[in-house]
Amino acid sequence: MDIQVYSTAFLKGEPIPVQYTCDGSDVSPPLRWGGIPKGSQSLALICEDPDAPSGVFTHWIIFNMPPIVSDLPEALPNTETLEETGAIQGRNDFKRIGYGGPCPPAGKPHRYFFRLYALDTTLQLRAGASMPELARAMEGHILASGHLMGTYQRGAGRAAGR
């Protein structure tokens, strides 16, 4: 089963607006989804850049979102627990809790995948969990998934990043 993931800030395959990147306010974009299967116990969201020079770079991890949650507003706080939903945020590859926006080196556009997973369990992970820890915990528990992909490209003369 596929989950439909979308944003009011950008369309699938289109550029991510600068305000959601390190060149702007570096706040999380608004996201919405539908198609969560019955029997889901929690949701997990991962944002990754597979085009990073050092390999896949994780920009955002959220897990243990209640399955009744159908959206995330813009500019979520970079706190361990999201007060509105009780969801927990992991540590991104910038070594920070919460969202870290696109920040690729100058050159060709990078792709950013916002992947949502419906799980048949609540994960026994602590706040600040890493991507490898999350992947291991989710193994064998994914009921459905979906993604939204946006792109971002920085111009010449900008600082290198991810």
TORRO-595226 format. One line per 5 residues: number of its first residue (from 1); for each residue x, y, z of C-alpha. Coordinates in nm, 2 decimals. Each point is the difference from the previous one (the first is absolute). Layout:
residues N
NUM> X,Y,Z; ...
This chain:
residues 162
1> 0.00,0.00,0.00; 0.13,0.34,-0.09; -0.03,0.31,0.22; -0.05,0.33,-0.18; 0.24,0.27,0.13
6> -0.02,0.36,-0.12; 0.07,0.36,0.11; -0.16,0.33,-0.06; 0.35,0.15,-0.03; 0.12,-0.20,-0.30
11> -0.12,-0.26,-0.25; 0.15,-0.34,-0.06; 0.33,0.02,-0.19; 0.00,0.38,0.03; 0.25,0.23,0.17
16> -0.03,0.04,0.38; -0.05,0.37,0.08; 0.31,0.17,0.15; -0.17,0.07,0.34; 0.02,-0.38,0.07
21> 0.38,-0.01,-0.06; 0.32,0.11,0.16; 0.00,0.30,-0.24; -0.33,0.12,0.16; -0.17,-0.04,0.33
26> 0.08,-0.38,0.01; -0.35,-0.08,0.13; -0.18,-0.33,-0.07; -0.25,0.01,-0.29; -0.37,-0.07,0.06
31> -0.09,-0.36,-0.09; -0.33,-0.19,-0.04; -0.08,-0.36,-0.07; -0.28,-0.25,-0.06; -0.05,-0.37,-0.04
36> 0.12,-0.12,0.34; -0.10,-0.37,0.03; -0.22,-0.13,0.28; 0.20,-0.18,0.26; 0.27,0.27,0.00
41> 0.14,0.07,0.35; 0.24,0.28,-0.09; 0.15,0.20,-0.28; 0.36,0.09,-0.07; 0.13,0.27,-0.23
46> 0.35,0.02,-0.15; 0.15,0.27,-0.22; 0.31,-0.10,-0.19; 0.23,0.12,-0.28; 0.13,-0.30,-0.20
51> 0.22,0.23,-0.21; 0.22,0.13,0.28; 0.38,-0.03,-0.07; 0.06,-0.23,0.29; -0.30,-0.22,-0.07
56> -0.36,0.01,0.12; -0.04,0.29,0.24; -0.28,0.01,0.26; -0.17,0.34,0.05; -0.29,-0.09,0.23
61> -0.13,-0.29,0.21; -0.34,-0.01,0.17; -0.15,-0.32,0.15; -0.29,-0.12,0.22; -0.24,0.24,-0.16
66> -0.36,-0.11,0.08; -0.16,-0.15,-0.32; -0.29,0.25,0.03; 0.25,0.29,-0.08; -0.04,0.10,-0.37
71> 0.22,0.30,-0.02; 0.30,0.19,0.14; -0.01,0.38,0.00; 0.28,0.22,-0.12; 0.29,0.08,0.23
76> -0.02,-0.28,0.26; 0.22,0.06,0.30; 0.33,-0.19,0.02; -0.09,-0.16,0.33; 0.03,-0.36,0.10
81> -0.38,-0.04,0.03; -0.26,0.18,-0.20; -0.25,0.13,0.25; -0.31,-0.01,-0.23; 0.03,-0.37,-0.09
86> 0.24,-0.16,0.24; 0.22,-0.11,-0.29; 0.37,-0.03,0.06; 0.28,0.15,-0.21; 0.33,-0.16,-0.08
91> 0.34,0.14,-0.07; 0.08,0.10,-0.36; 0.33,-0.02,-0.17; 0.07,0.36,0.10; 0.02,-0.16,0.35
96> -0.31,0.20,0.11; -0.35,-0.09,0.12; -0.27,0.08,-0.25; 0.00,0.14,-0.35; 0.31,0.12,-0.18
101> -0.09,0.12,-0.35; 0.17,-0.05,-0.34; 0.35,0.14,-0.01; 0.18,-0.17,-0.30; 0.33,0.12,-0.15
106> -0.03,0.22,-0.30; -0.06,-0.20,-0.31; -0.28,-0.21,-0.13; -0.33,-0.04,0.19; -0.03,-0.25,0.28
111> -0.32,-0.20,0.07; -0.16,0.00,0.34; -0.24,-0.28,0.08; -0.25,0.05,0.28; -0.10,-0.37,0.07
116> -0.29,-0.09,0.22; -0.04,-0.35,0.15; -0.31,-0.15,0.17; 0.12,-0.25,0.26; -0.18,-0.29,0.18
121> 0.17,0.10,0.33; 0.12,0.29,0.21; 0.38,0.01,0.00; 0.20,-0.04,0.31; 0.26,0.26,-0.08
126> 0.12,0.31,0.19; -0.01,0.35,-0.13; 0.31,0.08,-0.20; 0.00,-0.35,-0.16; 0.22,-0.02,-0.31
131> -0.11,-0.12,-0.35; 0.16,-0.34,0.04; -0.18,-0.05,0.33; -0.33,0.10,-0.15; 0.05,-0.23,-0.30
136> 0.07,-0.30,0.22; -0.30,0.07,0.22; -0.23,0.04,-0.30; 0.12,-0.32,-0.16; -0.30,-0.25,-0.05
141> -0.25,0.26,0.13; -0.08,0.21,-0.32; -0.36,-0.03,-0.11; 0.02,0.27,-0.27; 0.21,0.29,-0.11
146> 0.00,0.29,-0.24; 0.22,0.30,-0.08; 0.02,0.35,-0.13; 0.32,0.10,-0.19; 0.11,0.36,-0.04
151> 0.32,0.14,-0.13; 0.24,0.27,0.10; 0.30,0.15,-0.18; 0.24,0.27,0.13; 0.19,0.24,-0.22
156> 0.37,0.04,-0.04; 0.18,0.18,0.28; -0.22,-0.14,0.28; 0.15,-0.20,0.28; 0.02,-0.38,-0.05
161> -0.25,-0.21,0.20; -0.25,-0.28,-0.04
